Amino acid sequence: MYPLVYIVRHGQTAWNAEFRLQGQADTDLNALGREQATRNGRRLAELVQNPEDFDFVASPMKRTRETIQRIRVAMELDPGAYRTDPRLVEVNFGDWQGFTFPELEARYPGAGRTRALDKWNFRPPGDGAESYQMLLERVRPYFDAIERQTICVTHGGVMRALFRFVLDVAEDEAANLEIRHDRLLKLEGKSLEWL
């Protein structure tokens, strides 16, 4: 059973807006992403009565660190008083990082179709590339070790993995979930709820 955890996807980046595979490429928030982070922080300020009771944790990537800093400012907290955990980084898309799907299709004909056959278990080419299943195996120990209320800023892939191991959502459904930048996900006990 999990304690109360609010999970936030980082704000939008230029690559998100272009539907470009980011993975572990270290990109910055765009103007909309900065607004989303601040709005999520205001919403958390409404929900969290005693922020000192919460652990604040982010993926170490630039876009998640800027998001958590903006959240903390919106909550009237020290923007730098949080920690990072490398297990929370996004799925690694290997050689596919930086490409849109039309660009990949031009470079690797049939790549999108091959991935679509088993999106959850598909591993792109390249050193360090991961499938969503590999990502799940990396992030689950972090969530399983949470002992106190937490605000966690991470990535879309990590949130898809949560639906898989918390709610046992089918692989295909989990791999294709829409994960928005402007909503909070509440984990508590064995439930997940969009706020």
N, C-alpha and C positions, 0 to 999 in steps of 0.2 A: 504494500500500500504506500502510495506516494504522499508526502506532505503537499501543502499548497505551493504550486509552481506556476508562475505566469511566464509563458514562452512567447517571445517576440521575434519575428523575422526582421532582419535589418531593413532599413529603408531602401527605396529603389535606387539603382545605379543606372548610368547611361547604358551599360551592357544589358541590364534587365529590359530597359525600354526598347532596345534593338533586338530582343530575343536572342542574345548572344550567350553561349554557354560560358559561365564564369568559373564554376568549380572553385578551385583554389587560387585562381588569379586574384591578385590583391587590388581590387577596384574601389573607387570612392563613391560616396552617395552623390546623387544629383540634387537639384533644388527641390524637386518633389519628394525625394527620399529624406531630405533634411526635415521638411514639413511633416512627413509621416512619422518620423522618429519623435519629433516634438509633440505631435498629437497623441501618439501612444504613451508618451510620458505624462501628459495631462490626464489621460484616462487612468493610468496607474496611480497617479496622485489621488484620484477620487476613490479608487478601490483599496488602497493601502493606507491604513490609519497610522501604523507605526513602522516606518521604513527601516528603523534600526533592528527590527526583528527579522529582516530579510537579508539573505546572501545575494549579492549582485554579481553575476558571472556572464562573461561573453566569450564567444569565439575570438581568437587573437587577430582576426583579419581586420583590415582598416575599416571596412564598411560596418562591421558589427561593433567595433570599438567606438566609432563616431556615433552610432545609433545609441549605445548605452550611455555615452556621455551626454547626448541630447536628452535622453530620457531622464537622467539624474538632474540635469539643469531644470527641466520642466517640473520635477518633483521637489525643487529647491534644495537639492543635495549637492555635495562636493562632486563635480563631474569625474574626478579621477579616482574616487574611492570605490573601486570594483576590482575583480580579479578576472583573469582569463584562464581558459582550459583548452588545450590543443585538441582534445577529443571532439570539441564542438565545431570544428571547421567543416566546410561544405564537402560534399562528395567530390572526389578528384576525377575530372573528365579526361585526364591524360592528354593525348595529342589533339583531342577535340576542343580543348579550352580555347576560347577566343573566337570560335566560329559560330555562325548561324547555321541552322539546318540546311537552307538552300546552298550555302557555301560548302558545307560538308558533303552534300549530295553531288555537287560538281566535282569535288576532289576525290570522294570515295563513293562512287555510284552504288546505290542499294543500302548504304549505311543506315539510313533512317528506318527502312523496312526491316532490316536485320534486328535493330534495337527494339522495334515495336513488337516483335515476336515474343520477347520475354524481357520487357523493360526493367523489371525489378532485378533480375539476375545478370543483365547484360553488362559486360565490362568493356569500356572503350579501349582502343589500342594505346600504348604508351606507358612509360615508367610511372609507377605509383597509381595508375588508374584504378578506380574502384567501381563495383556495382553497388546498387542500393543495399543489397544484402550485406556486403562488406562494410558499408557505412553503418548499418544497424549494429553489427557486431562491435564496431568501434565506439559508438555513442551510448549503447545500452548500459555499459558499466558506469558511465558518468551518472545517468539518471537513477540507476538502481542504488547508487551510493548516497543520493541526496537525503540528508537527515533533517534539514530545517527549511522553512519557507524561503523561496528563491524567486528572483527575477532573472531570467535567462534570455540572452539575446544571441540568436543563432541563425540558421539558414533554412531554406525551403526543404532541402533533402533531409536534414536532421528531423524536421517536423513530420515529414512523410514517414520516416522510420518510427517515430513515436506512435503514429496511428497503427503501424504494423504490430509493434510489440506491446502496446498498452491495450488496444481494442481488438487485436487480431484481425484487422482489416485485411482483406485478400491482397495478395501481392500486386496484381494488376491495378486494383483500385487505389492502393496506397501510392503506387508509382505515378499515377495520373491525377492525384489530388491537386486542386488549385490551392496554393498557399499564398495568401495576400500579404502585402507589406503593411497594411493599415488596420489590422485586427490583432487582438490578443488571443492566445490560446491558453486556457486554464486547465492545468493538470491537477487532480486531487483524488486521492484514493486510487481507484481504477477507472476514472472517467476523464474524458477530454471534452472540453466545451469551448466553442468559439464565442468570444465576447465582442 
